Amino acid sequence: MATDRSASRGDEGECRVALVHGGVKEEWQVVAGEGDSCCKLGRRVWEESKKLWVIVAPAMFSRVVTYGMNVITQAFAGHLGDLELAAISIANTVVVGLNFGLMLGMASALETLCGQAFGAKKFHMMGVYMQRSWIVLFMCAVLLLPMYFFAEDVLLLTGQSPALSAMAGKVSVWFIPLHFSFAFLFPLQRFLQCQMKNFVNAAASGVALCIHIFASWLFITRFQFGLVGIALTLNFSWWATTAMLFAYVSCGGCPETWHGFSVEAFAGMWEFVKLSSASGVMLCLENWYYRILIMLTGNLKNAAIAVDALSICMTINGWEMMIPLAFFAGTGVRVANELGAGNGKGARFATIVSSATSLVIGLFFWVLIMGLHDKFALIFTSSSVVLDAVDNLSVLLAFTILLNSIQPVLSGVAVGSGWQSMVAYVNIGCYYLIGIPMGILLGWLFNLGVLGIWAGMIGGTAVQTLILVIITVRCDWEKEAMIASTRMDKLSEVR
């Protein structure tokens, strides 16, 4: 007598086999073996990796392009003269850079809120949150304006020469439009990123790079506007990016999440301000940390060689850092999405996959730097003295890259979970109470110079990373999902 066989696989790796024999259906449940479990785990990792790289790849491209715009600006400034190059570098790195770090950090509050709202399918609130972020960042931008007006005095206090301070102070005022673009661009980028539309950010960045190259040629080479032309070029390029993203959002690109301007944006502002402030403090403390390293190095004996060697290492580190920063963005969004959807286990799994992927990439670059420790500086210099100095720093560079493959991912987990306030305290303790004092102690008291300063500051980063690992491992993810749900309800209320 004929026998029909059919099989189906359950969600948890079970296999149900049904036999129809003589018109009677019998069903057996067979538990999947180890091979099936491995296949299922592999499929889960693959699916999570796809979701992660949808965010990470465009974010990486956008960051490299932004970095490239600064390099192009400095290249054009270098053709104007040494003093002009130094003035643009100081104005862009110190004055604009410090404000950039704070406002970028404040905008990361939107990654927590928009990411969790997207996961909870409260799509209409994402547009409201973005408008709240615009309001908060615009007010912050206004409060930071004295940094630009009194830039010359601030630079003189840091020991810069009067001529350099005067020129950098003059060009800083022309960077004010660029400063205000941060208040609108950063929220737009995070708004799109949290709904898996990071490719729009990447496309806008690519177009902006082309605009920047053309505008740099037009304002500096063709019209001979000098330093003012350089400032106008950066202003124009950043506002062009902002305009493109806003046009995409407002002209139908995000029909579920953007319903136009709303008075709801002014409700629940205090909670939003608190989260934004905590995010700003958390990330700007990280952003300023290695800037302090360069300032400390400038006070050493033979500072020129030390700064040259350190600048080469920081350039290499800056390029590679685009990768873990992209994972910072991807992890924050994925964790926020899963917590917003009430899926604590999904958030935990996203953390594991992102950390493992970034660590593997970090290990690759660690091996690369260790293997080419005496050669990679040839890209930048032929001076044997500087080459030897870079060679001495290469081990620290390799371990900095390795640490940075994990630390930003864990910071992304913190942003996605809304732990910014707690991590801000961790950063203050590890960076400024451990790292910098240890660097000063090793650099001057033990006469290790730049090697000691950097080693001490790596120690602070290592302690911070260890603390974040412990916090993440001990996290109750189901509880975090409940907290995310409560936060969504609270911030959705109109007061």
C-alpha positions, 0 to 999 in steps of 0.5 A: 500500500502506498505511503506519502511522506511530508516534512516541515521545519519548525522555528526552533530547529525541530523537524515534524515528519508526517506519514500518511499510511492507509488513509491514517495520518501519523506525525512524529517530532524529530529534534534537529541535530547539531548540524541543523543547529549550526545551520540555523545559527549561520542563517541567523548570523547571515540575516543579522549581518545583512541588516547591519551592513545595510547601515554600515556600508553607506555610513562608512562611505559617507564618513570617508567622503566627509573626511575627504572634503576636509583633506581637499580643503587643506590641500587648497589651503596649502597652496595659499601659504604655510600660515594660511594652511595652519590657520585653516587647520587650527580653525577647522580642528580646534574651533569647528572641531570642538563644536562639531563633536558636541553637536554630533553627540547631541544628535545621537540622541535621535539614534536612540529615539528614532531607532526605538520608534522605528522598531516599535512601529511608531513611525509618525513620531520619528518626524516629530523627534527630528524636529525636536532635535532641530530645535535643541541643536539650533539653540545649542548652536546659538549658545556656542557662537561666542567660540567663533567670535572670540576664537582669536583670544582663545587661541592666544590663551593656548599659546598660539602665535599672534599672527596665526591666532589672528588669521584663524580667528578671522576665518573662524567667523566665516565658518558660522554658516557651517556651524549652523548646518550641523544643527539641521544636517546631523538630525536628518542623517540620523532620521534616515539612518534609523529607517534603513535609508542610509544609502540616501546619506551616502548618495548625498555625500557623494554629490556633495563631494563633487560640489565641493571639488568644483566650488573649491576650484571656483572660489579659490583658484578661479575667483581668488577669494583666499581664506574666505573662499575656503570657508565659503566652499565648506559652508556651501558643500555642507548646506548643499548636503542638508538641502538634498536630504531635506528635499528627499524627506519632504518631497515624499521620500519618507511618507510614513515617518514625515508628515510635515512640521508639527507643534508636537515638536515643542512637547516633551522638550525637557526629556529630549534636552536631557537625553541630548545633553547626555549624548553630547557629553558622552561623545564629545568627551571621546572626540576631544580625548585624542585632540588633547594628546596632540596638544600635550605632545606639542609641549615636549622637547623635540616637539616637531619630530614628535608631532610629525610622527604622531600626526602620521599615526593619527592620520592612519588611525583616522582613516581606519576609524571610519570603519568602527565609527560606521559600526557604531552607527549600525549597532546603535540603530540595530539595538534601538530597532530591536529594543523598540520592537520589544525584542531584547534577545534580538538586541543582544544578538545584534550586539554580538554579531556587530562586535564580532565582525568589527573585532575581526576587521580590527584584528586584520588591521592590527596584523597589517600595522604590526607587519608593516611597522617600519614601512607604512610611514613612507607614504607620508615622509622620507625623513629617517628621523620621523620614520624611526619615531613612527616605527617606535609608535607603531605598536601603540597604533596597532593596539589603538586600532584593535581597541577602537574596533570594540569600543565604538561598537559598545558605545553604539550599544549604549546609544541604542539602549539610551545609556548615554548618561551612565557612559558619560560618567564612565568616559569622564573617569576613564579618559580624564581621571585615568588616561590623561594623568597617566599619560602626563606621568609616563610622558614627563616623570618617566621621560617616555615622551610621546610614547608615554603620553599615548600609552597612558591614554590608551590605558584610559581607553582600555579601562573604559572598554573593559567597563563597557564590556562588563555593562553589556555582558551583564545587561538584562535585555528584556528589561531594556526592552521594557524601558524602551517601551516606557520611554516611547510612551512618555516621549509620545505624550503631548504636554 
